[in-house]
Amino acid sequence: MCLAIPAEIIEVDPDSDTAQVALGGVVKEISLALVTDVTVGDYVLVHVGYALNKISQDEAEHTLALIREIGMLQDESGASDASDAGAGRSA
């Protein structure tokens, strides 16, 4: 199963068709080869270094909240929003 994660575009380089995105305190360079008309502040779904499509801020925030709830994403302080993020996991 593959998972695309919403991330906010914080910088666009039109010359290289890439962007810097921020997610949980991590900044990553991604390709914009598969999307058009994205600007700083937009949210995109990112999978293996590619923006797959542009999504609304509301949809991005809702999806990120769900991912945090299951303990799969930390906030910028490094803490998970899930109260029992390790429950049910085996080593």
C-alpha positions as CSV (number, residue, x, y, z in Angstrom):
1,M,0.0,0.0,0.0
2,C,1.2,3.5,-0.8
3,L,0.6,6.6,1.1
4,A,0.7,10.2,-0.2
5,I,1.1,12.8,2.5
6,P,-0.2,16.4,2.4
7,A,2.6,19.0,2.6
8,E,2.7,22.8,2.3
9,I,4.7,24.4,-0.4
10,I,7.1,26.9,1.1
11,E,9.3,27.7,-1.9
12,V,9.0,27.1,-5.7
13,D,11.9,27.0,-8.1
14,P,10.3,27.3,-11.6
15,D,13.6,26.8,-13.3
16,S,14.0,23.3,-12.0
17,D,10.3,22.5,-11.6
18,T,10.8,21.7,-8.0
19,A,9.5,23.0,-4.6
20,Q,10.5,23.0,-1.0
21,V,7.7,21.6,1.2
22,A,7.3,21.6,5.0
23,L,5.8,18.7,7.0
24,G,6.1,18.3,10.7
25,G,9.2,20.5,10.9
26,V,10.9,18.7,8.0
27,V,11.7,20.5,4.8
28,K,12.1,18.4,1.6
29,E,12.6,19.2,-2.0
30,I,10.0,17.6,-4.3
31,S,9.3,17.5,-8.0
32,L,6.4,19.5,-9.5
33,A,6.6,17.7,-12.8
34,L,3.1,16.1,-12.3
35,V,1.2,19.2,-11.2
36,T,0.5,22.7,-12.6
37,D,-0.4,26.0,-11.1
38,V,1.0,25.6,-7.6
39,T,2.3,28.5,-5.5
40,V,3.8,29.1,-2.1
41,G,1.2,28.3,0.5
42,D,-0.6,25.7,-1.5
43,Y,-0.9,22.1,-0.2
44,V,0.0,19.1,-2.4
45,L,-0.1,15.4,-1.9
46,V,3.5,14.1,-1.9
47,H,4.5,10.5,-2.7
48,V,8.1,9.4,-3.3
49,G,9.3,12.9,-3.9
50,Y,6.6,14.0,-6.4
51,A,3.6,16.3,-5.9
52,L,0.7,14.2,-7.2
53,N,-2.0,16.9,-7.0
54,K,-3.0,20.1,-5.3
55,I,-5.5,19.9,-2.4
56,S,-7.3,22.4,-0.2
57,Q,-5.9,23.5,3.1
58,D,-8.9,22.1,4.9
59,E,-8.4,18.7,3.3
60,A,-4.7,18.7,4.1
61,E,-5.3,19.7,7.7
62,H,-8.0,17.1,8.2
63,T,-5.8,14.3,6.7
64,L,-2.8,15.4,8.8
65,A,-4.9,15.3,11.9
66,L,-6.1,11.8,11.1
67,I,-2.5,10.7,10.5
68,R,-1.4,12.3,13.8
69,E,-4.3,10.6,15.6
70,I,-3.1,7.2,14.7
71,G,0.4,8.1,15.8
72,M,2.1,8.0,12.4
73,L,3.1,11.7,12.3
74,Q,4.6,14.0,14.9
75,D,3.9,17.7,15.3
76,E,6.8,20.2,14.9
77,S,7.7,19.8,18.6
78,G,8.3,16.1,18.0
79,A,5.3,14.9,20.0
80,S,2.6,12.8,18.5
81,D,-1.0,13.9,19.0
82,A,-2.1,10.4,19.8
83,S,-2.2,9.7,23.5
84,D,-1.3,6.0,23.1
85,A,0.7,6.1,19.9
86,G,2.6,3.0,20.8
87,A,-0.4,0.9,21.9
88,G,-0.9,-2.2,19.8
89,R,2.5,-2.1,18.2
90,S,4.9,-4.9,18.5
91,A,8.7,-4.7,18.4
